[in-house]
Amino acid sequence: MDILVMVGQLILGLTILVGLHELGHMLTAKWFGMRVEKYAIGFPPKVISKQIGETEYMIGAIPLGGFVKISGMIDESLDTAAMGQEPQPYEFRAKPAWQRLIVMMGGIIVNVITGVIIFIILTNMYGEPYLPAKEVKYGVVPNELGKQMGFQTGDKIVKINGKPFENFDDIYEPDVLLSKNGYYTVNRNGQEVNIPIPNDLMDKMADNKDQMRFVEIILPFEVGRVLAGKPADKAGLKPGDKIVKVNTLETPYFHNLQLALLANKGKQVNLSVDRAGQIINLTANIDEDGKLGFERAPLLQYSMRDYTLAESIPVGTQKAFGVITANIKGFGKIFRGEASASKSLSGPIGIAQVFGSTFSWQNFWFIVGMLSMVLAFMNFLPIPALDGGHVLFLTYEIVTGQKPSDKFLENAQKVGMVLLLGLMAFAIGNDVFKLIF
C-alpha cells in the first residue's frame, strides 16, 4: 500500500506538471498560427486519444514525460520527412525566430508561473513555521567559525544588538550580520556575555559554505520519518524511537548523534534505542556520509507566522526561486567535484520516495511546486533535445541573423536524445542501486 501511495503521487504530480509544460508550448504555438499535430502526456504505447480539429490529444502508457508535435519542427520524434519541401505558412520553421523562441520558452514559463502560484497559495493557506528564540532552551553548539567568534557549547542567545528577539533565525538576518559594531548577548552559566559580530563575518561565511550557520541548536530529538531502503530502515528504526547511544557514545542531543555517526561513517555500529520506555539494541551500517537516513522529529514547539494574500506574493515567489538557486548551487558543487552525482541526482524512484508513503495535500503541492521549478530549470539547460537547446540555437539565429541548417539541428537533436536517455538510465539505475544497497 505504501508503494502504491508513493507511485500514485508521483504519477499525479508528473501528469500535472508535464501537462502544463506541454500546454505552454501548444498554446503559444497556436497563438502564432502554427499547426500542432499532437499533444501528448506520457509516452507511447497509446492508452487513449481524441482528434479535435488539427490536433490529436493523447495519453501514453509511460507517465515519465510528454511532448507536443508542431509541424515543421525538428523535435524528439526526428520526423524530418517534410523538411525537404518548401516551408508552409503554418509550420514552425516558417515563423520568425522571435515567435519560435517564445514557443520554446512557453513550457518553461508555464512551469515557473505554476511553481510561483503554488508557493504563494501554500504560504497564504498554511503560513510559515518558525522557532521562537525562547524555545532554544538547551542553547547552541558552535562550529569552527562560531568558536572563532567566541561561542561556546551551551550558550543561550538572548539578545541581538542589545534587544530581545522572537525568531531564532533572526540571528542570521543580513542586516544583523552586516550591522556596524553589532553583537550577540548570550547567557553563559547564568551570566550575560557579549559576543561581537566580526566586520568580515559575511566574507568568512562566503569562503566556507559549510560554515553558513555558525551555531546549531542543541536539540533533543526523536526519529521521525524513516527513509525507505536507507540504513535506518534496514536496521529497524521506527518513528518515535530515541537513539540514546551509538556504540558507547551517549547521544542525548542531535549534535551528539551527528558527531557519533561521522566518527563511524562507513562502519557498522550498535545502536541503543529507547522505544516506548524500553531499551533495545539494533545494528546499523552507517553510510559514507555519516548518515542513517531518517528525518528527525525535534521536541521543540514551533510557532506559525500567518500571511495575507498580499504578503504571501513576495514570500512565496522568493521560496519558489530559492528552489532554482539551490539547484544551481548543487550543480556547481557536482561540477567542482565537491558533491557526488550519484548521491545528488534522483530518478523517478527517488522522487516517489520524496513524496512519501502517506498523503497530505500540503506536502503533495509543496513537492509539486518544487518539481515545477526544477523542471523549468532543467529544461532551460542548453542541451539539444531540451527546450534550452532550442532556445540556444534560436538565440544564435536572432543575434547573427543566420539559421543553423536542418541537418545540423537534426544531428544535434540525436546527440541530445542520446545524452538524455543516458542520463535517465543513470538516474534510474542509481535509484535502484541506492534502494538495494
N, C-alpha and C positions, 0 to 999 in steps of 0.2 A: 504493500500500500504506500509506503514511504517513497519508493521509487516512482510509482505512478503519479504521486503529487508533484515530485520534482520534474518529471518529464512533462507532465501536463502544464505546469507553469512555464517551462522552457518553450514548449510549442506555442502556447498562447502569447507569450511575450514576443517571440520571434515573428509570429504571424502579424501581430500589431505593428511592429517596427518595420518589417520588410514591406508589408502592405502600404504603409505610409510613405516609406522611402521611394518605392516604385511609383506610387501615386504622384509624388512630386515630379518625377520625370515625365509621367504621362500627361499630367495637366499642363505643364509648361510646353510640352511638345504640341499638344492640341491647340494651345493658345496661339502658337506661331504657325498654325496651319499644317503641321507635319502629320503624316499618316502613322498611326500607332496600330501595328498589326496584332500585337499580343501583349496582354498584361497578365503576368503570372506570379502567384505566390506559391513558393515551393518549386522543386524541380521535377521533371518527368520521372516516372510514368504519370500520365494524366489521371486525376481522380474525377474531376468534374470540370466542364467548360460550357460557356454560352457565348454565342456570337451576337454582339449588339453593334449594328452599323458596320463600320470597317474594322472593329476591334474584337478579338477573341479574348474573353476573360477566363482564366484557368487557375485551378488549384492543383498543385502537384503533390505527389506522394512523399517526397523528401522535403521536410519543412526546415531546411537549413539555408534558405535564401529565396531569391526570386529574380525576375527580370522583366524588362519592357522591351519589346522588339519594335524599333522605329524604322520605317522604310528608308533605305539609302544610308544606313549607318553600319559601320563595321563594329560589331559587338561580340559578345561571348559565343553567339551562335555560329560565327565565322561563315555566315551565309553571304557569299560575295558574287553570286550568280548574276545579279543585275548591275554590278558595279562597272561592267564594261560598256554599258549603254549610256545614252545621254541622260543627265540628271532630270528628273521630273520635278515640277514645281512643289509637289507635296513631300519631297524627300528631304531627309536631314541634311544631306550633303549640298542641297541646292540653296539652303538658307544662309544668311550672313553669319559670320563667325561669332558675333556677339550674341545672336539668338541661340546658336548651338551651345555656346558657353553657359548661358542661363539654363538651358535644358539639362546639361550635365551637372550643374550645381543644384538643380531642383531637389533631388533626393537628399543631398547634404543639408540644404537649407531647411527642408521639412523636418529632418531629424533633429536639428538644432532647436527649431521652434517647439517641437514636441517635448524635448528634454527640458527646456526652459519652462514651458507651461506646467509640466508635471511637477517640477520642483517648486514653482510658485504656489500651486494648489496644495501640495503637501505641507509647505511651510505655513500657509494660511489655515489649513484644517487642523494640523497636529502641533503647530508651534515648534519650538526648538528646546530640547532639554539642555540644561546646564548644571554644573556642580557648584552649589553655594560654597563660598570660602569657609563658612563655619562648619561644613561637613568634613573638611580635611582635618579630622581630629587627631590623626596619628603623625601629622607632619609630612615632611618631604625627604626624599633621598636624592642627593645631587650626583650628576655625572662629573667627568673631569673638569668641564667648563664651570659647572656650578661650584665645585670645590675651589677652583681658582678665584671665583668671585667672593668666596667666604662662607658659602652654605655648609651646614653640617647635617648629617642624618638625624632626623627627628625635629628639625626646625619647623616651627609653625608660622607661616607668613600671615601677619595680622594687619599690615598697612602697606600702602603703596604711596610713596612720596608724602608720608605723614598722614594719609587719610585712609579710613577703613574702606573696604571694597566688598562687593557682593558676589561677583562671578569669579571663580578661581582662575579661569583662563585670562582674566584681565591682566595678569602679571606678564603675559606675552604680547599685549597690545603694542603696536608700533610706536604710538605716542608715548608709551611708558618706556620702552626700550631706547627711544631717542631723546627722552627728556634730559634737559641740562641739569646737572647736579642731582639726578634722580637717585632714589634709594628705596630698598625694601626694609621693612621692620619685621623682625621675627621674634617669636617667643622661644627662647632657648633656656630650658630648665628653669622656667619661672621668671627669667629676666628678658627685657626687651633689648635687642641688639640691632643696630642699623647696618645694612649691607649695601654699599654704594653700587650703582649701576655704572660699569665702565663706559667711557665715551666711545670706545671701539667695540662695544659688545656686538653690534649688528655685523661688523666685519668678521669677528671671531665666529659668530654663528654661521655666516655665509661660507667661511673657509672649511667648515666641517658640518655637512648637512645632518650628520647623526647627532650633533650637539644642539639642534634647534630647540629642544626642550631641555634646558639646563638643570631642571629638577623634575622628578616624577613623584606622584603622590604615593605615600605608603598606604597600600590597600589591603585590607582583609578581603578575602575572596572565596568564592565557590566556583566549581566547574559549571559553566553554562552549556551552550550547545556544543556537542562533540562532533567534530567533522568526520564524515564517513571515510573510512579507509586510512585515516591517519593513526599515528602511534597510540594516541589516547583511546581511539575506538578499538584498536586491536588489543590494547591492554585491558579493556573492560571498564574504563572510566564512565561514569554516568552523571547527568546533570544533578547538581546538589551535592556532589562529593566535595570534600575538603582535603586537599593534599597537605599532610602535616609533616612529612619527611620525604626526602629523596636520599636514599641510602641512609647515612647517619646525619645528614644536614637537615636541621629543622627549618620549616618553611611557613612561619605564621603569617607572612605578608607576601604579596605577589612579587615584589622585587627580590625577596629571598628565593622564591621558586625560580625566577628568571636566572639568577646567578648560579643556582644549583644545576639547572638544565644546561646552561652554557658551559659549565665546568665538566659536563658529561656528554657533550654533543657527540653523536655517532656511537654512543655506548649503550649498553643495557644497564638499567638501574632498577632498584627495588623502591616501590612507592608505598608509603604508609598512608592509608586513606581513611578519613573519618566519614563513614556512611551511616547517617541517621543515628549517630552516637556510638557506633561500633567501629573499631579499628580493624581494617582488613588490609592484606598485603597483596600488591599487584606487581607484575614485572612489565616494564616498558622499554622499548628501543627508541631512544631519543634520536631525532633526525639530525642531519648535518648542520642545520641552522640552530640547533639547540632548542627545538620546539616539540611539544607533544601534539598539538593540533586540536585545541579546544578554545572556545570563547569564554572569557572569564565573566562571572556574574558578581561584580563588586558589591559589597554590602554597604553601600552608601546611598543616601537619599537625594536623588536628583530633583531639581525644580524645573518648571516649564515656563518658557517665555512665549507669550502669545503675540501674534502679529495681525494687524489689519490687512486687508487686501492690498492697500497702497504700500504698506510696509513690506509685504511679502514679495513684491515685484523685484526690488533690488537684492534682497536677501536670497530669494530663490534663483535669480539669474546668476548671482555670484557662486552659489552652490553648483549650478549646472556647469558653468565654465571652469569651475575648480576640478571637475572630472577630466576635462581636456588637459588642463595644466598638469595634473597628476600623471596622465598618460604620456605627455611629452617628457616629463622628468624620468618616468620609468623607462622609456625607450632610450633616453640619454644614458641612463645607468647601464643598460644592456650593451649599447654600442661602445661604452667606455670600459666594459669588462668588469663593472662594479656589481653587476647583478647577473644571475644565471637566466638565460632564456627559457630553459626547461622548467625552472621553478616559477618564473614570472608569467608565462603565457598559458592560457587555458583554452580548451576547445569546448564543444557542446556539453561534454560530461562535467567538466569543471564548472561551466556556467550553471548547469542544472543543480549542482551542489550548492552554489551560491544562493539560489532561490530557496533551498532548504526543503525539508520533508513535511513542514507544516505550512498552512496557507494563511496569510493575512493580507488584506488589500493594501495596507500601508507599506508592508515590506515588498509586496509584488510591484507596486507602482514605483517605489523608490528604485528598485533594481531595473525596471523597465526604463525609467528616466535616465539612470546611469548608463545603461546599454545604448540608449538612443544617442547620447553624446559620444560614447565610444565608437558607435557605428559611423557617426558623422566624421569623427577624427580619422578612423581607419580608411574610410572611403576617400578622404581628401589626400591621402598619401600618393605621391606621384609615381604610382606603379601602373604600367599598362594593364588593361582589363578592369582596373578600378576607375571610379569617376575621376579621381585625382590624375590619372594618366591622361584621360581625355582632356581634362582642364589644362594640363601642362602643354599638350600639343596645340590646343586651341589658343592658349595664351601666346605661344610661339608664333602662330599664324597671325594673330592680331598685331603683335609687335613688329614682325618682319614683313608682313604682307605676303608671305609665301606659305602655301598649304603643303604639309607633308604628303607624299604620294600615297595612293591607296595601298600599294604593295608594302610600303613601309609600315603603315598603320595595321595592315593585316599581320605582318610578321611581329610587330610589337605586341599585338593582341595575343598571338600564340605564346610569345615569351611570358607575357603577364599571366596567362592561364596556367602555364607550367609552374610559375612561381607560386601562384595562389593555391593550386592543387597540392604542391609540395608543402606549403605552409599549413594547409588544412590537414594533410596526412600527418605532419609532425605534431600538430596540436592534439589531434585525436589519439595518436599513438602515445603522446606524452600523458594525456589524461588516463589512458588505460594503464600505463606503467605506474603512475602515481597511485592509482586505485589498487593495483595488485601489490606493489611493494611499499 
